């Protein structure tokens, strides 16, 4: 089980500090693709951290929304890592990246059709069967208008979760970025997510597109969490209660202490949202 | 017959790398015309280029960021990653550089890329114990001759005939970036991972021949002959000591069986 506390995306430059950090409830999350190796210091460092802290594996490459079965070799390597590290949670994205034998390092979108839904549910089923555990599925950032969609975004996620038995990983920054691109109301989207499906929450920073500016925000994970995203997060946990919450940072990486300060803010909000804290 | 979803993914994937390739898929054509499509194009290219920059740091430092990213973009369009572990991305980058027109004036660049690649391979290779040099030291030469040395999974080596590639690579990778004076002759490199981290050292032609022979399954006597053939005056005791000290071997095995000794 994931601790109901705040965690941090783990970067190799912070291995030693992460291992030795004694902050209450601290857990870490990594992209398993970066540890699918035969051996060596990178995997050894992660195992050392895993001995001290809970760990979550957050995949970016199962390509669950591709119209193809998940790559069995990739799934095998993920299963081996799950067995080795015994993570508290395994999550993935509602997106595709591997197609016709080539991997594109991004989370690519699909139209929300009944056919796509059936394919995604089947692919999640294959993954969960191989990993022998339910996964959590993350809402990606959207930058494109697909015209009339067969499902609303939350409706699509909920239907996938209902049919596949997966949980949801709600990325509040992605909702914010998507709403900004598509002219939706981020608060309404978040309001619509059933709390009982949410296993984890992600918070991250975004940046303005260099060409289009603030009209096109990019989910770049290269900046602190924005004020508007913190406000959405407070409303979310005020409604559904505390959930394991991750501060993600993948580029323009600051000092470990700076990330821990951001993580502490999430931690304090989580503690304040605990039923006991409310009653007191 | 392709489904609508797979036809969409074919067209989307093509359009990511070639702006005019939305083709006859009207759904994807309606997406590529939106400003947001560039976010996907940029993210895919940035992911590939960042991975190559991380995997080829000595090359990147030699040519500078702008040159490197331009070359990496050309490579990425030709060769997307074949799987998602980007630590392994760029297997063909050295070969690409050897034929890249803009790199013609830098004939040593492909060799430097080759050593960056060997470093990456050594970094993620399987863990294994190191052969204790005392095990060999206790043997008389005639006892040693029929045995085989098992290479450590992280051991990598290469001889470069044309240029001091190892000196250029190691100064670019680990030094302050200045290459300085070079003795322009062939050089070999040995990369090992004796403890946690990858280490490297120069190695002569005899050492390379010895390791090549070990990799081919030769007994120690065969490997020694191979070393002497390429360098008749080679000091074999010093050579084997150097390889043991670097951590190139994980075990010594009897010549007759595959069993580990002791």
Interface residues (C-beta under 8 A of the other chain):
Chain A: X33 X34 X36 X37 X38 X39 X40 X41 X42 X44 X60 X61 X66 X67 X68 X71 X73 X74 X77 X96 X97 X98 X99 X100 X101 X102 X103 X104 X105 X106 X108 X109 X110 X111 X113 X115 X116 X119 X142 X143 X144 X145 X146 X147 X181 X209 X211 X212 X215 X216 X218
Chain B: X3 X4 X5 X6 X8 X9 X10 X12 X13 X16 X27 X30 X31 X34 X35 X36 X37 X38 X39 X40 X43 X44 X47 X48 X51 X80 X81 X82 X83 X84 X85 X86 X87 X123 X124 X125 X126 X127 X128 X153 X154 X193 X196 X197
